[in-house]
Structure formats: C-alpha cells, structure tokens
Amino acid sequence: MEINWLHDFIAVATTRSFSRAAEQRNCSQPALSRRIKALEVWTGAPLLDRTTHSVNLTPAGEGFRETAEDVLRRLSAGRLDAQERARGASDVLKFASTNALSLTFFPDWLRGIETKLSFVPNVQLVANHMEACERILLAGDAHFLLCHYHPAAATALAPSHFRSLHVGDDRLIPASVPTSNRSRKPRFKLPGTQAAPVPFLSFRPESGMGRILEAVRATSPLDVHLRPTFTSHLAKLLVTMVQDGRGMAWLPESLIRDQLASGEIVAAGGPEWYVPIEIHVFRPKLRLAKAAEAFWQHIERSGRPG
C-alpha cells in the first residue's frame, strides 16, 4: 500500500468526482482510477459506489475514509514533530485561511494576540478557498484553519477529529451598486420577480460562503428570484463585479465595510436578507507543536472578542 493511494482516495471522497480529484492530484483520471482500484484490492473491499452518475462512498468507504484521514494527519504531525526536534524549540505557527478573512480579519486578530504571547511566532499563512483549506488541515500541513462558519453548512472537519473556537462575527449582506451616485437605493433589489429575476453573482461550491448561502437558502422561507450571471470562489472578485454594476452578490460585511460607508455599494434588501455568520478557528484534536499549543491555549482563554 502507498501513502499516495490514501491521498487519492480522500480527494475522490471529498470532491465526489474522479475528474476533479485527478485535477487536484495533478494526474490523469485513468491513473487515479487505477490507484483507487489498487487501494480497494489492498483493503479487500469496494470503497466507492460506481453504479450511479455521481461518485459515492460505500459503507466500507465511509469507515475507511476516517481511518485514511487519521493516518495522514498522524504521519504529518509526526513529520512536523521530527522537524521541530531536529531544529530545537520551534516558534512556527502554520495557518490556512479563506481568502476573504486573510485580507480582513486575520492581520488585526493576529496582531492583538501576538502582543500577549510569551514568544514571537514565525507565522506562515496559506490563503485559498474553503475546500482547499480543509484539505490542508486534513493532511496535517497546517496547525490552524481560519474560516467563516454557519451551523447549517456542512464541513469536512468532523468533530470527532477537530475542535473549533468562535473568535469573531460577520454578516453576508446582499450588495448592489446604487441607482445613481447620489442615491442609496439599490440598482438590483431583492427579491426580484419571475419575470424580472435579479442578476446574481455567486460563489462557487468550493467556497465556504457558497456552502453557507446554499444551506441557508435551502431552508429560508423567503421567496427570491435570481438569474446567475457570474460565479467565482473569490469574494474580492465578486466585490469588483458588484462595483462594476454586473449584478447582486451576498458579500461579507468585513470586506465591503468602507464601500457601504461611502455609498459606493448599498444593501440590495432589508435585514431579513442578511445572513449572520461566525468566524472560527479549527485545529486537529491531535496534540500540536509546543508553540501551536501555546497559541491555542491563549485564544481559548481569551474567548471570542466582544
């Protein structure tokens, strides 16, 4: 059995697609399929159900996924520990963060914590969409993941293997340009009508905010008529598209606070259309390096900012 087989299997289990998994793993789809088949031969059980149009895990596959993720996390934790021991005491803190929070929340949050730590950390940050950040944490390549969170939206970070702390708050606000420079009325106004749906600039499914919006809209009693016109996982790009008058998008308030204050962007609907979201820091339940544990203990004692 090869370690890469486990990475391949987790990629398929996460994306539920051989083509997307092959893209993530930088290999051809036939090569990926052969390695998954080799893993199934090694385990002695079918891990994937290939009888439907989508790729689903078999009961054996569901159980083996937890084992595979745990093995890879432990190997990565062991590698980081070996590196730390070889260097002596290490002050490295490795973060994965969703793109929007890396620009808005992370710098000030980190600055406030650093002043109270007993050491000066060497901080390494990788910013990406939520799905990629989850993969980084699942693989053990970061100590922490900073992301937006909503209880209705699913995450790959199972409570049996990960912990999280609520460290801040945000809101998704339906955003539009105003009808004119002197107006505070939105050019694109919710809820729209069947005859005239609102042009909608949306997040891709791999985005954490895309997941949150999909989950909230699925249970919302509000009736809305939208016409998708553009999709991206980058919140900053959606801000630019809104400013260009291309349509309406739900955007994190933390990212558009200045534009809302100036009137360059206005709310496309009342507070009933706002989506409250939390900012969480996730970590594995496995013991982290000394500096990472010290950092976690500090934010755990400090609690959520008031």
SVG drawing of the C-alpha trace seen along z (x, -y; Angstrom):
<svg xmlns="http://www.w3.org/2000/svg" viewBox="-43 -63 61 72">
<polyline fill="none" stroke="black" stroke-width="0.4" points="0.0,0.0 1.3,-3.5 0.6,-6.7 -0.4,-8.4 -3.3,-6.0 -4.7,-7.4 -4.4,-11.0 -6.1,-9.9 -9.0,-8.2 -9.5,-11.3 -9.5,-13.6 -12.3,-11.5 -14.2,-11.2 -14.1,-15.0 -14.9,-16.0 -17.2,-13.0 -15.7,-13.3 -12.8,-11.4 -12.1,-14.3 -11.9,-17.0 -9.9,-14.7 -7.4,-14.0 -7.1,-17.8 -6.3,-18.2 -3.8,-15.4 -2.1,-16.6 -2.5,-13.3 -4.7,-11.8 -8.1,-10.4 -7.1,-6.8 -4.0,-6.9 -6.1,-8.0 -8.7,-5.3 -6.0,-2.6 -4.6,-3.7 -8.0,-3.8 -8.7,-0.2 -5.3,0.9 -6.3,-0.5 -9.6,1.4 -7.7,4.6 -5.4,3.9 -8.3,3.2 -10.3,6.2 -13.5,4.1 -15.1,1.8 -14.7,-1.8 -16.6,-3.6 -20.1,-3.0 -19.7,-3.5 -23.2,-2.4 -24.7,-5.9 -23.9,-9.1 -22.2,-10.6 -19.4,-9.0 -20.5,-7.9 -18.7,-6.1 -19.8,-2.6 -20.3,-1.9 -16.8,-0.4 -15.6,-3.5 -17.2,-5.8 -15.4,-3.9 -12.1,-3.7 -12.2,-7.5 -11.9,-8.3 -9.0,-5.9 -7.2,-7.3 -7.6,-10.9 -6.4,-9.9 -3.4,-8.1 -2.3,-11.0 -2.8,-13.5 -0.7,-11.4 2.0,-11.0 2.1,-14.7 2.1,-15.5 4.9,-13.1 6.9,-14.7 6.4,-18.2 7.4,-17.0 10.5,-15.4 11.4,-18.6 10.8,-20.6 13.0,-18.3 15.7,-18.5 15.7,-22.3 15.3,-22.5 12.4,-24.6 10.3,-26.0 8.1,-29.1 6.4,-28.3 2.6,-28.7 1.1,-27.4 -2.3,-28.8 -4.7,-28.1 -7.2,-30.9 -10.0,-31.5 -9.2,-34.3 -11.5,-37.0 -10.5,-36.5 -6.8,-36.6 -7.4,-40.2 -9.8,-41.5 -9.9,-39.6 -6.5,-37.8 -4.0,-40.7 -5.6,-42.6 -6.6,-39.4 -3.1,-38.1 -1.6,-41.4 -3.8,-41.6 -2.8,-38.1 0.9,-38.4 1.3,-41.3 0.1,-38.9 2.2,-35.8 5.4,-34.9 7.2,-34.3 7.4,-36.0 5.9,-33.5 7.1,-32.8 3.7,-32.8 3.2,-31.0 -0.2,-31.6 -1.7,-30.0 -4.9,-31.6 -7.3,-29.7 -11.0,-28.7 -12.6,-26.6 -12.3,-23.3 -8.6,-23.7 -8.1,-24.9 -9.9,-21.9 -7.6,-19.6 -4.5,-21.4 -5.8,-20.9 -6.9,-17.3 -3.5,-16.5 -1.8,-18.0 0.0,-20.7 -1.3,-23.5 -1.9,-23.8 -5.0,-26.0 -7.7,-26.9 -9.5,-30.3 -12.8,-30.4 -16.4,-31.6 -18.8,-29.2 -22.6,-28.6 -24.1,-25.6 -26.3,-24.8 -23.4,-24.3 -21.5,-21.1 -17.8,-20.9 -15.2,-18.1 -13.8,-18.7 -15.6,-16.1 -16.0,-17.0 -14.5,-13.6 -11.1,-14.7 -11.2,-18.5 -12.0,-21.3 -13.0,-24.9 -13.3,-28.2 -15.7,-31.1 -13.4,-34.1 -15.4,-36.7 -18.6,-37.6 -19.5,-38.8 -22.6,-39.1 -23.3,-38.3 -25.1,-41.3 -26.8,-41.3 -24.8,-44.0 -25.6,-46.2 -24.4,-49.4 -26.9,-52.3 -29.1,-53.6 -27.0,-56.8 -24.1,-58.5 -26.5,-60.5 -28.8,-57.6 -28.8,-55.0 -31.3,-52.8 -30.0,-49.6 -29.9,-49.1 -30.6,-45.4 -33.2,-44.8 -34.4,-41.6 -36.5,-39.6 -36.9,-40.1 -39.8,-38.6 -40.2,-35.6 -40.5,-37.9 -37.5,-40.0 -35.1,-38.0 -32.2,-39.7 -28.8,-39.2 -26.9,-37.1 -23.1,-37.0 -22.5,-33.8 -19.8,-31.9 -18.6,-28.5 -19.4,-25.4 -15.8,-25.0 -16.1,-28.4 -17.2,-28.3 -19.5,-31.3 -21.0,-29.4 -21.8,-26.5 -23.3,-28.7 -25.5,-30.6 -26.7,-27.3 -27.6,-25.8 -29.3,-29.0 -31.3,-29.5 -32.4,-25.8 -34.2,-26.4 -35.2,-30.1 -38.9,-31.0 -38.1,-34.0 -39.0,-33.7 -36.3,-35.0 -35.9,-35.1 -32.3,-35.1 -30.6,-34.8 -27.0,-33.6 -24.7,-35.6 -21.2,-35.1 -19.5,-32.6 -16.2,-32.7 -14.7,-31.5 -13.0,-34.8 -15.1,-37.3 -12.8,-40.1 -13.5,-39.5 -17.3,-39.4 -16.9,-42.8 -15.3,-44.1 -18.1,-42.7 -20.7,-44.3 -18.9,-47.6 -18.9,-47.2 -22.8,-47.0 -22.9,-43.4 -25.4,-42.3 -26.1,-41.5 -24.0,-39.3 -24.1,-38.3 -20.7,-39.6 -19.1,-39.6 -19.6,-42.9 -16.0,-42.8 -14.9,-43.0 -17.2,-45.9 -17.4,-48.0 -15.7,-51.0 -17.8,-50.8 -21.0,-50.6 -20.0,-53.6 -19.2,-55.7 -22.4,-54.6 -20.4,-53.0 -22.2,-49.8 -25.6,-49.6 -27.7,-46.7 -29.9,-45.1 -32.5,-44.2 -33.5,-44.7 -32.1,-43.0 -34.3,-39.9 -31.9,-39.1 -28.7,-39.4 -27.0,-36.1 -25.2,-36.2 -22.1,-34.1 -19.3,-33.3 -15.6,-33.3 -14.0,-30.1 -10.5,-28.7 -10.2,-24.9 -7.4,-22.6 -6.9,-18.9 -7.6,-17.1 -4.1,-15.6 -1.5,-17.4 0.2,-20.2 3.7,-21.5 4.6,-23.5 4.2,-26.9 0.9,-26.0 -0.5,-24.6 0.5,-27.8 -1.2,-29.9 -4.4,-27.8 -4.4,-27.9 -4.2,-31.7 -7.1,-32.1 -9.1,-29.5 -8.6,-31.5 -9.3,-34.8 -12.6,-33.7 -14.5,-35.5 -13.9,-39.2 -16.9,-41.2"/>
</svg>
